[in-house]
């Protein structure tokens, strides 16, 4: 009997913690301090994602300075000023916050979080990173990563393999949140999970996508293999293949808004989704119902009819520090 009472109490606690709360204001979008820490989604769990909060602050305006400043595991905040160009991917070390000032940008320069933990990438604008270099942002074998108010794009003037992904999260990443990020003018948006044969590594993946804007993207918004994903309060315009749940993925898809999207939510190779409160723009959801019904954290749901007006204008590099 004791074990039954304990189980019921635990289940009730999980249910209460995941009940969506109608927001009165967008606190996240109004925050603009170097030391901000993650306060949304999976990145808040188990001590949270603090990045370089409390560490040294370095402002950079060249490729060499940026490369040096973000390396290592010491707690640090790196601020990008101006336009930095190149044809490379820069490794970001643990316990780091990378902050883009308004008007700054990385052109042809991607960021990689590889086998690191506790990283924040915020208000950073990245464009036109070539496929032979890598993704605009790549997160691999990492944990506790918050990507917020990023602006990610390329163009669709070249074939689909000229650029790689805008944001790929692969190889068993956990406690990752992507929020208020703008994805646009690109073939392959965001991939979660390395490959169909990588279940042993990727089944543990946990990723939140919240308050993001996907526009003029051909596919992968996101494409999600294995693991668990919570996708809510996002807007999708002029997207080909929308949310693709694949090979055993369990997704919770809530209060998203789609316009001119061919396949807003669909499954390949036995992916699953629990979908509620979405506006699929008159197109059917074809994903089979899954078992992921409540996220393990508190979160705010915007009324579906208000998602577009309250999200689109706040995505991308819109913060001022």
CORPE-V730878 format. One record per residue. N is the residue number from 1. RES is the residue in three letters. OMEGA is omega in whole degrees, 0 to 359 (* if undefined). NEAR is the number of other C-alpha atoms within 12 Angstrom. D_FIRST is the distance of its C-alpha to the first C-alpha in Angstrom with 1 decimal. Layout:
BEGIN
n={N N}
res={RES RES}
omega={OMEGA OMEGA}
near={NEAR NEAR}
d_first={D_FIRST D_FIRST}
END
This chain:
BEGIN
n={1 2 3 4 5 6 7 8 9 10 11 12 13 14 15 16 17 18 19 20 21 22 23 24 25 26 27 28 29 30 31 32 33 34 35 36 37 38 39 40 41 42 43 44 45 46 47 48 49 50 51 52 53 54 55 56 57 58 59 60 61 62 63 64 65 66 67 68 69 70 71 72 73 74 75 76 77 78 79 80 81 82 83 84 85 86 87 88 89 90 91 92 93 94 95 96 97 98 99 100 101 102 103 104 105 106 107 108 109 110 111 112 113 114 115 116 117 118 119 120 121 122 123 124 125 126 127 128 129 130 131 132 133 134 135 136 137 138 139 140 141 142 143 144 145 146 147 148 149 150 151 152 153 154 155 156 157 158 159 160 161 162 163 164 165 166 167 168 169 170 171 172 173 174 175 176 177 178 179 180 181 182 183 184 185 186 187 188 189 190 191 192 193 194 195 196 197 198 199 200 201 202 203 204 205 206 207 208 209 210 211 212 213 214 215 216 217 218 219 220 221 222 223 224 225 226 227 228 229 230 231 232 233 234 235 236 237 238 239 240 241 242 243 244 245 246 247 248 249 250 251 252 253 254 255 256 257 258 259 260 261 262 263 264 265 266 267 268 269 270 271 272 273 274 275 276 277 278 279 280 281 282 283 284 285 286 287 288 289 290 291 292 293 294 295 296 297 298 299 300 301 302 303 304 305 306 307 308 309 310 311 312 313 314 315 316 317 318 319 320 321}
res={UNK UNK UNK UNK UNK UNK UNK UNK UNK UNK UNK UNK UNK UNK UNK UNK UNK UNK UNK UNK UNK UNK UNK UNK UNK UNK UNK UNK UNK UNK UNK UNK UNK UNK UNK UNK UNK UNK UNK UNK UNK UNK UNK UNK UNK UNK UNK UNK UNK UNK UNK UNK UNK UNK UNK UNK UNK UNK UNK UNK UNK UNK UNK UNK UNK UNK UNK UNK UNK UNK UNK UNK UNK UNK UNK UNK UNK UNK UNK UNK UNK UNK UNK UNK UNK UNK UNK UNK UNK UNK UNK UNK UNK UNK UNK UNK UNK UNK UNK UNK UNK UNK UNK UNK UNK UNK UNK UNK UNK UNK UNK UNK UNK UNK UNK UNK UNK UNK UNK UNK UNK UNK UNK UNK UNK UNK UNK UNK UNK UNK UNK UNK UNK UNK UNK UNK UNK UNK UNK UNK UNK UNK UNK UNK UNK UNK UNK UNK UNK UNK UNK UNK UNK UNK UNK UNK UNK UNK UNK UNK UNK UNK UNK UNK UNK UNK UNK UNK UNK UNK UNK UNK UNK UNK UNK UNK UNK UNK UNK UNK UNK UNK UNK UNK UNK UNK UNK UNK UNK UNK UNK UNK UNK UNK UNK UNK UNK UNK UNK UNK UNK UNK UNK UNK UNK UNK UNK UNK UNK UNK UNK UNK UNK UNK UNK UNK UNK UNK UNK UNK UNK UNK UNK UNK UNK UNK UNK UNK UNK UNK UNK UNK UNK UNK UNK UNK UNK UNK UNK UNK UNK UNK UNK UNK UNK UNK UNK UNK UNK UNK UNK UNK UNK UNK UNK UNK UNK UNK UNK UNK UNK UNK UNK UNK UNK UNK UNK UNK UNK UNK UNK UNK UNK UNK UNK UNK UNK UNK UNK UNK UNK UNK UNK UNK UNK UNK UNK UNK UNK UNK UNK UNK UNK UNK UNK UNK UNK UNK UNK UNK UNK UNK UNK UNK UNK UNK UNK UNK UNK UNK UNK UNK UNK UNK UNK UNK UNK UNK UNK UNK UNK}
omega={181 181 179 178 180 181 180 179 179 180 179 179 178 181 180 183 184 181 179 181 179 184 176 178 179 182 183 183 181 181 181 177 181 185 179 178 185 178 182 170 184 182 180 189 172 179 175 179 185 180 182 183 181 181 180 179 180 177 183 179 178 181 181 180 178 181 181 187 184 183 177 186 177 180 188 176 182 185 181 178 177 181 178 182 178 178 188 173 183 178 179 182 178 175 185 168 175 186 175 174 176 180 177 177 170 181 183 184 179 177 180 173 188 180 179 181 175 183 174 174 193 175 182 177 182 179 167 173 186 183 180 175 179 181 173 169 177 179 186 178 186 177 178 180 177 176 190 177 174 177 190 183 168 171 177 179 181 179 189 181 178 172 176 183 172 178 178 182 192 175 168 179 179 176 180 174 174 186 176 181 180 176 183 175 185 178 188 189 189 181 173 183 191 183 181 183 187 183 184 181 192 181 182 188 177 185 173 169 183 175 179 180 177 179 180 178 182 184 177 180 351 165 194 175 174 172 180 178 176 187 185 178 177 178 182 178 175 179 176 175 184 181 181 176 193 171 172 178 175 183 170 190 189 170 173 184 183 174 180 178 186 181 186 178 183 185 167 177 172 166 188 178 166 184 177 175 184 170 185 176 178 179 186 166 183 180 176 183 181 185 181 188 180 177 184 179 174 179 181 172 172 174 188 181 181 185 183 185 184 184 193 184 182 182 178 185 186 180 174 182 *}
near={7 8 9 10 11 12 13 14 14 15 16 16 18 18 19 18 18 24 19 23 16 18 18 12 15 23 16 28 32 17 23 23 26 35 30 34 38 39 35 40 39 39 40 32 29 18 16 30 36 36 43 41 29 19 20 22 24 26 27 28 24 23 29 18 19 36 29 21 33 41 29 23 25 26 30 34 41 41 36 37 27 22 25 30 25 25 25 28 33 35 31 42 38 35 38 44 50 54 47 43 33 25 23 31 37 41 29 34 40 46 46 39 45 31 27 30 36 44 50 54 57 55 46 46 48 44 40 40 37 32 29 19 25 30 42 48 52 41 51 34 30 36 41 47 54 52 56 51 45 46 44 51 43 39 28 21 13 16 16 21 21 22 32 37 46 49 49 42 50 42 34 34 42 41 42 50 47 52 46 44 47 48 51 40 32 41 40 41 47 44 38 50 44 31 23 26 17 21 22 18 23 34 31 29 40 44 53 48 50 46 49 43 48 54 38 34 37 36 38 40 49 50 44 50 48 43 41 43 54 48 50 45 46 51 51 47 35 29 36 32 35 48 54 43 47 39 32 36 43 40 47 42 44 40 35 43 46 41 27 25 32 28 34 42 48 39 34 25 19 24 34 36 40 34 35 27 25 35 33 34 25 16 21 20 30 24 31 27 25 24 20 28 25 32 35 33 27 25 31 30 34 31 27 28 22 23 34 29 20 28 38 32 22 33 41 39 35 32 31 22 22}
d_first={0.0 3.8 5.5 5.1 6.3 8.7 9.9 10.8 12.5 14.3 15.5 16.7 18.6 20.2 21.3 22.8 24.6 26.2 27.5 31.3 33.4 36.9 39.2 42.0 44.1 44.3 43.6 43.7 47.1 48.5 47.5 50.3 50.1 50.4 47.4 45.0 41.6 39.4 37.4 36.4 34.2 33.0 35.6 33.8 30.6 30.0 32.7 34.8 38.3 41.0 43.9 46.9 46.1 47.8 50.1 53.8 55.3 58.0 59.9 61.3 63.8 64.7 63.0 63.6 62.3 59.1 58.6 58.9 57.0 53.7 53.6 51.6 48.3 49.5 48.1 50.7 51.7 54.4 56.2 58.3 61.6 64.1 64.2 63.5 64.7 64.4 63.2 60.2 56.6 55.6 52.6 50.5 48.8 45.5 45.0 47.7 48.3 51.1 52.5 55.2 57.6 58.8 61.5 60.6 60.0 59.7 61.9 61.4 59.1 55.4 52.6 50.2 46.9 46.5 44.0 43.7 41.0 41.0 43.9 45.0 47.8 48.9 51.8 53.5 55.9 56.4 58.7 60.4 58.9 60.4 58.3 60.0 58.7 55.1 52.8 53.5 50.1 48.3 44.8 43.9 41.3 40.6 37.8 37.6 40.6 41.6 44.5 45.6 48.7 50.4 53.3 53.6 56.4 59.2 61.4 61.5 65.2 64.4 62.5 58.7 58.9 61.2 58.3 54.8 51.6 51.4 48.0 46.2 42.8 42.3 41.2 37.5 37.8 34.8 34.3 37.5 38.6 41.8 42.7 45.9 47.8 50.7 51.3 54.6 57.6 56.2 55.4 52.1 49.9 46.6 44.9 41.4 40.8 43.7 44.1 42.6 42.4 40.6 37.0 36.1 37.2 36.6 33.2 31.7 34.1 33.0 35.8 36.2 39.4 39.9 43.0 45.4 48.5 49.6 53.1 55.6 53.4 53.8 50.3 47.1 45.8 43.6 43.3 39.8 38.8 35.4 32.9 31.7 34.1 33.8 37.1 37.7 40.6 43.3 46.7 48.4 52.1 54.4 51.9 52.3 49.0 46.3 42.6 42.3 38.8 39.4 38.0 34.3 34.3 31.6 33.2 32.2 35.5 35.9 38.8 41.6 45.1 47.5 51.2 53.4 50.8 51.2 47.6 45.3 42.0 42.1 40.7 42.3 40.8 37.3 36.5 34.0 33.7 31.8 34.7 34.7 37.4 40.1 43.8 45.0 48.5 48.8 47.8 44.8 41.7 41.5 38.4 35.5 32.2 29.9 26.3 27.0 26.3 25.8 27.5 25.7 28.0 29.5 32.7 35.4 36.4 40.0 40.8 42.1 45.5 45.9 44.9 48.5 50.2 47.7 47.3 50.6 52.8 50.5 50.0 52.1 54.1 54.0 53.0 55.5 55.0}
END
